């Protein structure tokens, strides 16, 4: 029996009764619900374009119905398979190796005793989140240019015999740059949810652990991490959506003529094959197919999480 039932003598109140009692909260939800309907649900009508040869002048109702032709065209694009591989590669790498970093940062910040220094660390790690990828890519292109700061330092170290190279022009370096720049930009922001979860841990557990002689490391592994496990499970489930959702803006801005052919992902391929060529139906088909597979990933990961830890998002 849940708390609400216990308070009301085992009887759960009806929705109408709860709405009357908490009418202020429900009224506060109205603008959010309206925004979700306008910007998330109404645009879903556009999915119909994936099954049409969309005519921008004729609109939805005058466009020819082509069924699954657009999906078949997607599969026949020469770079399609490579784009799928690249998208899954960066998605899985980020999921596996990128998830522990925000947790580590959150734990470290929680252990900082000096509040002013903690606030300074939080500010420094959060700020990159608000810098656009256009600006970051521009900085990297300037720093790693043949006459940039990187090559100037390397020349000072290795002497005049050093031959300047631009690491951004080598496709072998691309995914490493994408991963680490993404972590640098987002690790502070992503740590917020874990820091909040850690802050909610009952402090008496730490006090009892100290009495039992547990050091900081033991407290982290025996108290902190087990208490944030539900939060971690939810984050991991939601992160599976990133398997087919590579950061379009980041990758597009870091690509160049030397790396583009080897570093296409679903989003950049959709942009070039669909948007730039005014093939909007194909672009919608790309997005719709990716969304369906992403949803499948989330359902599977949620079911696995429920079986393993009895924690899930539904």
Backbone torsions as a table, in degrees:
resi	resn	phi	psi	omega
1	UNK	NA	128.4	-178.5
2	UNK	-79.8	173.1	-175.3
3	UNK	-60.2	-43.0	-177.4
4	UNK	-62.1	-40.9	179.3
5	UNK	-66.6	-40.2	-178.6
6	UNK	-63.0	-41.2	-178.8
7	UNK	-64.8	-35.4	-175.0
8	UNK	-101.0	28.7	175.4
9	UNK	67.0	33.7	176.6
10	UNK	85.9	-1.5	179.7
11	UNK	-107.0	126.1	178.7
12	UNK	-83.5	131.7	-178.2
13	UNK	-69.5	149.7	178.9
14	UNK	-71.7	162.9	179.8
15	UNK	-60.5	-40.3	-179.4
16	UNK	-62.8	-41.1	179.3
17	UNK	-65.1	-43.3	179.8
18	UNK	-65.2	-37.0	179.5
19	UNK	-67.5	-36.1	177.1
20	UNK	-67.2	-41.0	-177.5
21	UNK	-69.5	-40.8	-176.9
22	UNK	-111.3	37.6	-174.5
23	UNK	-59.0	-33.2	179.4
24	UNK	-61.6	-43.2	-179.7
25	UNK	-67.9	-39.8	178.9
26	UNK	-66.9	-35.9	176.8
27	UNK	-64.7	-36.8	178.5
28	UNK	-66.4	-25.6	-179.9
29	UNK	-77.3	-22.6	-174.2
30	UNK	-55.7	-50.5	179.7
31	UNK	-58.8	-37.2	179.9
32	UNK	-67.1	-45.1	179.6
33	UNK	-62.0	-41.9	178.8
34	UNK	-61.4	-44.3	179.9
35	UNK	-63.1	-41.8	179.1
36	UNK	-62.9	-42.3	179.8
37	UNK	-64.2	-45.9	-176.4
38	UNK	-68.1	-46.2	-171.7
39	UNK	-97.0	-13.1	-178.6
40	UNK	-116.6	-39.6	-175.0
41	UNK	-92.8	-45.7	179.9
42	UNK	-59.5	-43.3	178.5
43	UNK	-62.0	-16.7	178.9
44	UNK	-61.9	-20.8	176.6
45	UNK	-59.2	-27.7	-179.6
46	UNK	-66.6	-11.9	178.3
47	UNK	-59.3	-25.3	179.4
48	UNK	-57.5	-25.5	179.5
49	UNK	-62.2	-26.6	-179.8
50	UNK	-64.1	-20.8	-177.7
51	UNK	-109.6	14.6	-179.8
52	UNK	-125.8	161.8	165.4
53	UNK	-94.3	83.8	-166.3
54	UNK	-63.9	130.1	176.6
55	UNK	-108.0	114.3	-175.3
56	UNK	-62.4	-26.5	179.0
57	UNK	-84.0	-38.6	-178.1
58	UNK	-79.8	-28.1	-179.8
59	UNK	81.1	-169.6	-176.2
60	UNK	-59.6	-43.6	-169.2
61	UNK	-82.3	-17.9	179.7
62	UNK	-102.2	-4.5	-178.5
63	UNK	-80.9	146.9	-177.6
64	UNK	-74.6	135.2	177.7
65	UNK	-81.4	125.1	-176.1
66	UNK	-121.2	3.6	178.0
67	UNK	66.4	-124.7	-175.9
68	UNK	-96.1	13.3	-176.8
69	UNK	-58.3	-40.2	-178.9
70	UNK	-64.7	-35.2	178.5
71	UNK	-70.0	-35.1	177.3
72	UNK	-67.7	-40.3	178.0
73	UNK	-61.9	-37.6	179.7
74	UNK	-59.0	-46.9	-177.1
75	UNK	-64.5	-28.0	-177.2
76	UNK	-87.8	-3.3	176.4
77	UNK	-65.9	129.4	-175.1
78	UNK	-54.0	-37.1	-175.4
79	UNK	-92.2	5.9	-173.6
80	UNK	-61.4	-49.9	-177.3
81	UNK	-62.6	-43.4	179.2
82	UNK	-63.9	-37.1	179.1
83	UNK	-65.6	-39.6	177.4
84	UNK	-62.9	-46.6	-179.4
85	UNK	-60.7	-46.2	-178.6
86	UNK	-64.5	-40.6	-179.8
87	UNK	-64.6	-46.1	178.3
88	UNK	-64.7	-38.2	-178.4
89	UNK	-60.9	-54.2	-177.9
90	UNK	-69.4	-31.7	178.7
91	UNK	-66.6	-46.8	-179.1
92	UNK	-69.1	-42.2	178.7
93	UNK	-60.3	-43.8	178.9
94	UNK	-65.7	-38.1	-179.5
95	UNK	-66.5	-42.7	-175.7
96	UNK	-78.6	-50.8	-173.2
97	UNK	-95.1	-18.5	-178.5
98	UNK	-87.0	-25.4	-178.5
99	UNK	-67.1	-41.2	-178.4
100	UNK	-66.1	-25.9	-174.6
101	UNK	-64.6	-46.6	176.1
102	UNK	-61.7	-35.2	178.5
103	UNK	-64.9	-45.5	178.5
104	UNK	-59.7	-44.8	179.4
105	UNK	-64.0	-41.7	179.9
106	UNK	-63.6	-42.1	178.4
107	UNK	-64.0	-43.0	179.9
108	UNK	-63.0	-42.9	179.9
109	UNK	-66.1	-35.9	179.1
110	UNK	-64.8	-30.7	-177.8
111	UNK	-84.0	-8.0	177.9
112	UNK	-75.0	120.7	-176.2
113	UNK	-79.2	-41.1	-177.8
114	UNK	-71.4	112.4	-175.9
115	UNK	-64.1	-36.9	179.9
116	UNK	-65.4	-43.5	179.0
117	UNK	-67.1	-37.5	176.9
118	UNK	-61.6	-44.1	177.9
119	UNK	-62.1	-37.6	177.7
120	UNK	-64.0	-45.4	179.4
121	UNK	-62.4	-43.5	179.3
122	UNK	-61.3	-43.9	-179.4
123	UNK	-63.3	-45.7	-178.2
124	UNK	-63.2	-39.1	-177.9
125	UNK	-80.7	-25.2	179.6
126	UNK	-81.1	-33.5	-172.2
127	UNK	-55.3	-43.3	-178.8
128	UNK	-55.6	-26.5	179.8
129	UNK	-58.6	-29.8	-174.5
130	UNK	-92.1	2.3	176.9
131	UNK	-92.3	132.0	-177.3
132	UNK	-71.7	154.4	178.6
133	UNK	-67.0	-27.0	177.1
134	UNK	-62.1	-45.3	180.0
135	UNK	-66.7	-42.7	-178.8
136	UNK	-64.4	-45.2	178.5
137	UNK	-62.1	-39.2	177.8
138	UNK	-62.7	-40.9	178.1
139	UNK	-63.3	-45.2	-179.1
140	UNK	-63.7	-41.9	179.3
141	UNK	-62.9	-34.9	178.6
142	UNK	-73.1	-44.5	-177.1
143	UNK	-66.2	-41.0	-174.1
144	UNK	-97.8	9.2	174.8
145	UNK	-63.3	160.9	-178.7
146	UNK	-56.7	-31.2	177.4
147	UNK	-105.0	16.8	-176.0
148	UNK	-83.5	-178.0	-176.5
149	UNK	-60.9	-42.5	-178.0
150	UNK	-58.3	-50.3	-178.3
151	UNK	-70.6	-28.6	175.6
152	UNK	-65.5	-43.0	178.8
153	UNK	-66.3	-43.5	179.4
154	UNK	-62.4	-36.5	179.2
155	UNK	-69.1	-35.3	176.9
156	UNK	-66.4	-33.9	-178.4
157	UNK	-78.3	-46.2	-172.7
158	UNK	-99.2	-4.5	177.0
159	UNK	88.7	-176.2	-175.0
160	UNK	-67.2	-15.7	-179.8
161	UNK	-76.7	-9.4	-179.3
162	UNK	-72.2	131.5	179.2
163	UNK	-98.1	118.0	-177.9
164	UNK	-58.6	137.6	177.3
165	UNK	-136.5	147.2	177.4
166	UNK	-103.8	107.0	-175.3
167	UNK	-66.3	-19.3	179.5
168	UNK	-73.4	-13.9	-179.4
169	UNK	-93.7	2.7	179.7
170	UNK	-107.7	117.0	-176.4
171	UNK	-61.8	-24.0	179.5
172	UNK	-66.7	-25.9	-179.5
173	UNK	-89.0	-11.8	-167.7
174	UNK	-59.8	-51.4	-173.4
175	UNK	-70.2	-31.8	174.8
176	UNK	-64.4	-42.1	178.2
177	UNK	-65.0	-42.5	179.6
178	UNK	-61.5	-45.8	-178.1
179	UNK	-63.7	-50.6	-173.0
180	UNK	-74.0	-33.9	176.2
181	UNK	-68.5	-34.9	177.3
182	UNK	-66.0	-41.8	178.7
183	UNK	-65.4	-42.9	178.6
184	UNK	-59.9	-39.0	-176.6
185	UNK	-77.2	-36.7	-168.8
186	UNK	-111.8	-10.3	-173.6
187	UNK	-61.7	-39.6	179.4
188	UNK	-65.6	-44.9	-179.8
189	UNK	-64.8	-42.1	-178.9
190	UNK	-70.1	-21.6	-179.0
191	UNK	-75.9	-14.8	-175.6
192	UNK	-59.1	-43.5	-176.7
193	UNK	-66.4	-36.5	178.8
194	UNK	-73.9	-37.0	177.7
195	UNK	-63.3	-39.9	178.1
196	UNK	-65.4	-39.5	179.1
197	UNK	-65.6	-40.6	179.0
198	UNK	-66.5	-38.7	179.7
199	UNK	-63.6	-23.1	-179.3
200	UNK	-87.0	-1.9	179.4
201	UNK	-71.6	136.4	-179.5
202	UNK	-62.0	120.8	-176.1
203	UNK	-67.1	-20.8	179.7
204	UNK	-65.1	-24.7	176.8
205	UNK	-65.9	-41.1	177.9
206	UNK	-67.2	-38.8	-179.9
207	UNK	-64.8	-40.9	178.1
208	UNK	-66.0	-37.5	179.1
209	UNK	-65.3	-38.9	178.3
210	UNK	-63.3	-40.9	178.7
211	UNK	-62.5	-35.9	179.0
212	UNK	-78.4	-1.9	176.7
213	UNK	89.3	16.4	179.5
214	UNK	-77.3	133.7	175.5
215	UNK	-82.4	-178.4	-177.7
216	UNK	-61.3	-44.8	-178.0
217	UNK	-62.1	-44.3	179.9
218	UNK	-64.6	-37.9	178.6
219	UNK	-64.1	-38.7	180.0
220	UNK	-63.5	-45.6	-175.9
221	UNK	-80.3	-25.4	-176.8
222	UNK	-98.1	-22.0	-176.4
223	UNK	-121.4	-56.7	-173.8
224	UNK	-62.0	-57.2	-175.8
225	UNK	-63.6	-44.3	176.9
226	UNK	-60.6	-33.6	-178.8
227	UNK	-73.6	-25.8	179.6
228	UNK	-98.2	7.4	-179.5
229	UNK	-57.8	-43.9	177.6
230	UNK	-59.5	-40.6	178.0
231	UNK	-64.4	-43.2	179.6
232	UNK	-62.3	-41.4	-179.8
233	UNK	-61.6	-44.5	179.5
234	UNK	-63.4	-43.3	-179.8
235	UNK	-62.9	-41.6	179.9
236	UNK	-65.0	-40.9	178.5
237	UNK	-63.5	-48.0	-179.7
238	UNK	-65.4	-31.2	-178.2
239	UNK	-70.4	-18.7	178.1
240	UNK	-64.0	-19.0	175.6
241	UNK	-63.5	-22.1	-179.7
242	UNK	-78.8	-6.5	179.3
243	UNK	-59.2	-37.1	-179.8
244	UNK	-117.9	23.5	-178.1
245	UNK	-131.7	62.9	177.6
246	UNK	-63.3	152.7	-177.6
247	UNK	-69.2	99.1	-175.3
248	UNK	-57.9	-48.9	-175.7
249	UNK	-63.1	-41.7	-179.8
250	UNK	-64.0	-50.9	-175.8
251	UNK	-66.4	-41.9	-179.6
252	UNK	-60.8	-40.3	-177.9
253	UNK	-76.2	-25.1	178.9
254	UNK	-89.7	-16.5	177.9
255	UNK	-70.4	153.0	173.1
256	UNK	-147.8	179.4	-174.8
257	UNK	-62.0	-22.9	-178.1
258	UNK	-85.0	-22.6	-175.1
259	UNK	-116.6	-15.7	-171.4
260	UNK	-56.5	-45.0	-174.8
261	UNK	-63.6	-24.3	-176.9
262	UNK	-104.1	-2.6	-173.0
263	UNK	-127.2	21.9	177.8
264	UNK	-68.0	139.9	171.8
265	UNK	-120.7	175.2	-175.9
266	UNK	-56.7	-42.7	-175.7
267	UNK	-67.0	-44.1	180.0
268	UNK	-70.3	-34.1	177.3
269	UNK	-67.2	-40.5	176.2
270	UNK	-60.5	-43.2	-179.7
271	UNK	-62.3	-45.1	-175.9
272	UNK	-78.2	-40.9	-177.6
273	UNK	-83.4	-26.2	-177.0
274	UNK	-103.9	-64.3	-173.8
275	UNK	-68.0	-51.7	-176.4
276	UNK	-63.9	-30.0	179.7
277	UNK	-97.3	12.9	178.3
278	UNK	57.0	26.8	176.5
279	UNK	-96.9	73.7	-172.0
280	UNK	-67.3	-31.5	179.5
281	UNK	-63.9	-42.1	178.6
282	UNK	-66.0	-39.2	179.3
283	UNK	-62.1	-42.6	178.5
284	UNK	-66.4	-38.9	178.7
285	UNK	-63.2	-41.2	175.5
286	UNK	-55.1	-54.1	-176.5
287	UNK	-63.6	-41.4	-178.9
288	UNK	-64.5	-45.6	179.9
289	UNK	-63.0	-43.6	179.0
290	UNK	-63.1	-38.7	179.6
291	UNK	-65.0	-40.3	180.0
292	UNK	-65.8	-42.2	178.7
293	UNK	-67.1	-40.2	177.8
294	UNK	-60.3	-44.0	178.3
295	UNK	-62.2	-38.1	178.0
296	UNK	-63.4	-42.5	176.8
297	UNK	-57.7	-44.1	-178.3
298	UNK	-66.0	-40.2	179.3
299	UNK	-63.5	-44.4	-179.7
300	UNK	-65.1	-46.7	-178.8
301	UNK	-65.6	-35.7	177.7
302	UNK	-66.0	-40.9	179.9
303	UNK	-67.0	-40.4	177.9
304	UNK	-62.9	-44.6	179.9
305	UNK	-61.6	-40.2	179.4
306	UNK	-63.7	-37.8	-179.0
307	UNK	-73.5	-38.8	-175.8
308	UNK	-78.9	-46.3	-172.8
309	UNK	-124.3	1.2	-177.3
310	UNK	59.4	28.7	177.9
311	UNK	-121.3	131.1	178.4
312	UNK	-157.5	171.8	-179.0
313	UNK	-91.6	-8.9	172.1
314	UNK	-156.3	NA	NA
